[in-house]
Amino acid sequence: MSAPITPSRILVVEDEAIVAADIQDRLEALGYEVAGWGTTGDEALQLARTATPDLILMDIMLKGPMNGIQAAHLVRVELSIPVIFLTANSDEAVLEQAKISEPFAYLLKPFEERQLRTNIEMALYKSRMERERDRLTKELQEAITTIKTLTGLLPICAWCKNVRDDSGYWMRVEQFVEQHSQATFSHSVCPECASRYFGPNMAGASGVPVVASDMDVTPTGRAAVTQAPPPEDG
């Protein structure tokens, strides 16, 4: 049995009591949960912090020192909660000012329930996609910071193949690579070395290398191999 779907929580910010009550009734009829009701910009900001709604329906023309546009901007910057503006004013100057707070939609009063539901669902979807994008971006940035690369001139001993780091210490090449990249090593023996040190049959008919798990491994992690004695002169 699947878990019940939790209804989205909507905060209503409207200074006209009758209009606010009508909006709340419509939201509940559409299956949403009313997270609270505010009448000023200050109340909207405080309720957004405490009630943590999924979305805010914000009237632009609110009483008090902070209008809906200013309150929506603070909510967007501080809490990243999507806001849909409600207004009876279709003036172009008001619309241009409202764009600054990056609202998710703009509904002119009076509006139908179908318009209300459509805009709410689109805003909620867009908000989820933005959060997912931000999460993936953060993970990518964290991954990039952990990536190490090998560049420049690397001193390597011509005999034992140890390499020298920037501090002047010599170490095995695999140890150096592991410290400066995301690579790890799994020791094995290539077909050429298997044939050279253990005889042609050790490499297998198909040339598959002999892995270190089939041999003794030294404390340093190297496969313990012993060179076969040279053949006696006949």
WOJONOR-V266002 format. One record per residue. RES is the residue in three letters. SS is DSSP state (alpha for helix, beta for strand, coil for the rest). PHI is phi in radians with two decimals (none if undefined). NEAR is the number of other C-alpha atoms within 10 Angstrom. Layout:
RES:SS:PHI:NEAR ; RES:SS:PHI:NEAR
This chain:
MET:coil:none:3 ; SER:coil:-1.32:4 ; ALA:coil:-1.24:5 ; PRO:coil:-1.12:6 ; ILE:coil:-1.36:6 ; THR:coil:-1.33:9 ; PRO:coil:-1.18:13 ; SER:coil:-1.17:17 ; ARG:beta:-1.77:19 ; ILE:beta:-2.03:25 ; LEU:beta:-1.68:24 ; VAL:beta:-1.84:27 ; VAL:beta:-2.11:27 ; GLU:coil:-2.67:27 ; ASP:coil:-1.51:19 ; GLU:coil:-1.67:12 ; ALA:alpha:-1.03:12 ; ILE:alpha:-1.15:9 ; VAL:alpha:-1.11:13 ; ALA:alpha:-1.11:19 ; ALA:alpha:-1.12:14 ; ASP:alpha:-1.14:10 ; ILE:alpha:-1.10:19 ; GLN:alpha:-1.11:20 ; ASP:alpha:-1.10:13 ; ARG:alpha:-1.15:16 ; LEU:alpha:-1.07:21 ; GLU:alpha:-1.14:13 ; ALA:alpha:-1.15:11 ; LEU:coil:-1.48:14 ; GLY:coil:1.69:13 ; TYR:coil:-1.59:18 ; GLU:beta:-1.84:18 ; VAL:beta:-1.42:19 ; ALA:beta:-1.45:20 ; GLY:beta:2.80:18 ; TRP:beta:-2.40:21 ; GLY:beta:-2.16:21 ; THR:coil:-2.09:20 ; THR:beta:-2.30:23 ; GLY:alpha:-1.14:28 ; ASP:alpha:-1.10:17 ; GLU:alpha:-1.11:15 ; ALA:alpha:-1.06:26 ; LEU:alpha:-1.16:20 ; GLN:alpha:-1.16:14 ; LEU:alpha:-1.16:19 ; ALA:alpha:-1.09:23 ; ARG:alpha:-1.28:14 ; THR:alpha:-1.58:9 ; ALA:alpha:-1.51:13 ; THR:coil:0.74:17 ; PRO:coil:-1.26:20 ; ASP:coil:-1.40:21 ; LEU:beta:-2.79:24 ; ILE:beta:-2.16:28 ; LEU:beta:-1.67:26 ; MET:beta:-2.08:30 ; ASP:beta:-1.29:28 ; ILE:coil:-1.28:27 ; MET:coil:-1.57:20 ; LEU:coil:-1.85:20 ; LYS:beta:-1.34:14 ; GLY:coil:1.83:10 ; PRO:coil:-1.25:9 ; MET:coil:-2.01:17 ; ASN:coil:-1.47:17 ; GLY:alpha:-1.15:28 ; ILE:alpha:-1.15:25 ; GLN:alpha:-1.13:19 ; ALA:alpha:-1.12:21 ; ALA:alpha:-1.11:31 ; HIS:alpha:-1.11:20 ; LEU:alpha:-1.15:17 ; VAL:alpha:-1.12:21 ; ARG:alpha:-1.12:16 ; VAL:alpha:-1.24:10 ; GLU:alpha:-1.46:12 ; LEU:alpha:-2.06:13 ; SER:coil:0.99:16 ; ILE:coil:-1.65:21 ; PRO:beta:-1.16:23 ; VAL:beta:-2.20:31 ; ILE:beta:-1.97:23 ; PHE:beta:-1.45:22 ; LEU:beta:-2.08:22 ; THR:beta:-2.81:19 ; ALA:coil:-1.70:13 ; ASN:coil:-1.77:14 ; SER:coil:-1.82:12 ; ASP:coil:-1.09:8 ; GLU:alpha:-1.08:9 ; ALA:alpha:-1.12:9 ; VAL:alpha:-1.17:14 ; LEU:alpha:-1.09:14 ; GLU:alpha:-1.13:9 ; GLN:alpha:-1.17:12 ; ALA:alpha:-1.16:19 ; LYS:alpha:-1.09:14 ; ILE:alpha:-1.07:12 ; SER:alpha:-1.48:18 ; GLU:coil:0.93:15 ; PRO:coil:-1.21:20 ; PHE:coil:-1.50:20 ; ALA:beta:-2.89:17 ; TYR:beta:-2.54:20 ; LEU:beta:-1.93:20 ; LEU:beta:-1.57:13 ; LYS:coil:-1.39:13 ; PRO:coil:-1.41:10 ; PHE:coil:-2.26:12 ; GLU:coil:-1.55:11 ; GLU:alpha:-1.08:14 ; ARG:alpha:-1.08:10 ; GLN:alpha:-1.13:11 ; LEU:alpha:-1.09:18 ; ARG:alpha:-1.12:16 ; THR:alpha:-1.05:10 ; ASN:alpha:-1.19:17 ; ILE:alpha:-1.13:24 ; GLU:alpha:-1.12:13 ; MET:alpha:-1.15:13 ; ALA:alpha:-1.18:20 ; LEU:alpha:-1.12:18 ; TYR:alpha:-1.13:11 ; LYS:alpha:-1.07:14 ; SER:alpha:-1.13:19 ; ARG:alpha:-1.08:14 ; MET:alpha:-1.15:12 ; GLU:alpha:-1.16:13 ; ARG:alpha:-1.13:12 ; GLU:alpha:-1.16:12 ; ARG:alpha:-1.08:12 ; ASP:alpha:-1.11:12 ; ARG:alpha:-1.14:12 ; LEU:alpha:-1.16:12 ; THR:alpha:-1.11:12 ; LYS:alpha:-1.12:12 ; GLU:alpha:-1.10:11 ; LEU:alpha:-1.15:11 ; GLN:alpha:-1.12:11 ; GLU:alpha:-1.14:11 ; ALA:alpha:-1.16:10 ; ILE:alpha:-1.12:10 ; THR:alpha:-1.20:8 ; THR:alpha:-1.57:10 ; ILE:coil:-1.33:10 ; LYS:coil:-1.98:14 ; THR:coil:-2.16:10 ; LEU:coil:-1.84:11 ; THR:coil:-2.43:7 ; GLY:coil:1.54:5 ; LEU:coil:-1.44:6 ; LEU:coil:-2.03:11 ; PRO:coil:-1.17:14 ; ILE:beta:-2.34:16 ; CYS:coil:-1.21:14 ; ALA:coil:-1.23:8 ; TRP:coil:-1.71:6 ; CYS:coil:-1.64:9 ; LYS:coil:1.23:13 ; ASN:coil:-1.23:18 ; VAL:beta:-2.06:20 ; ARG:beta:-1.89:17 ; ASP:coil:-1.49:13 ; ASP:coil:-1.17:8 ; SER:coil:-1.54:6 ; GLY:coil:1.61:9 ; TYR:coil:-1.55:9 ; TRP:beta:-1.70:16 ; MET:beta:-2.64:15 ; ARG:coil:-1.09:15 ; VAL:alpha:-1.08:16 ; GLU:alpha:-1.17:16 ; GLN:alpha:-1.16:13 ; PHE:alpha:-1.13:16 ; VAL:alpha:-1.13:17 ; GLU:alpha:-1.12:13 ; GLN:alpha:-1.32:14 ; HIS:coil:-2.00:14 ; SER:coil:-2.75:13 ; GLN:coil:-1.66:11 ; ALA:coil:-1.42:10 ; THR:coil:-2.22:11 ; PHE:coil:-2.03:10 ; SER:coil:-2.16:10 ; HIS:coil:-1.22:15 ; SER:beta:-2.65:16 ; VAL:beta:-2.13:17 ; CYS:coil:-1.27:15 ; PRO:alpha:-1.00:18 ; GLU:alpha:-1.13:15 ; CYS:alpha:-1.24:17 ; ALA:alpha:-1.07:23 ; SER:alpha:-1.21:18 ; ARG:alpha:-1.24:14 ; TYR:alpha:-1.67:14 ; PHE:alpha:-2.14:16 ; GLY:coil:1.79:14 ; PRO:alpha:-1.02:15 ; ASN:alpha:-1.21:11 ; MET:alpha:-1.21:18 ; ALA:alpha:-1.39:20 ; GLY:coil:1.48:14 ; ALA:coil:-1.12:8 ; SER:coil:-1.57:7 ; GLY:coil:1.42:15 ; VAL:coil:-1.26:13 ; PRO:coil:-1.19:17 ; VAL:beta:-1.46:19 ; VAL:beta:-1.48:14 ; ALA:alpha:-1.16:17 ; SER:alpha:-1.15:11 ; ASP:alpha:-1.56:9 ; MET:coil:-2.23:14 ; ASP:coil:-1.31:12 ; VAL:beta:-2.05:14 ; THR:coil:-1.31:10 ; PRO:coil:-1.01:8 ; THR:coil:-1.42:8 ; GLY:coil:1.69:12 ; ARG:coil:-1.48:14 ; ALA:beta:-1.23:18 ; ALA:coil:-1.45:12 ; VAL:coil:-2.07:16 ; THR:coil:-2.19:8 ; GLN:coil:-1.21:11 ; ALA:coil:-1.20:10 ; PRO:coil:-1.14:8 ; PRO:coil:-1.12:6 ; PRO:coil:-1.13:6 ; GLU:coil:-1.29:5 ; ASP:coil:-1.21:4 ; GLY:coil:-1.49:3
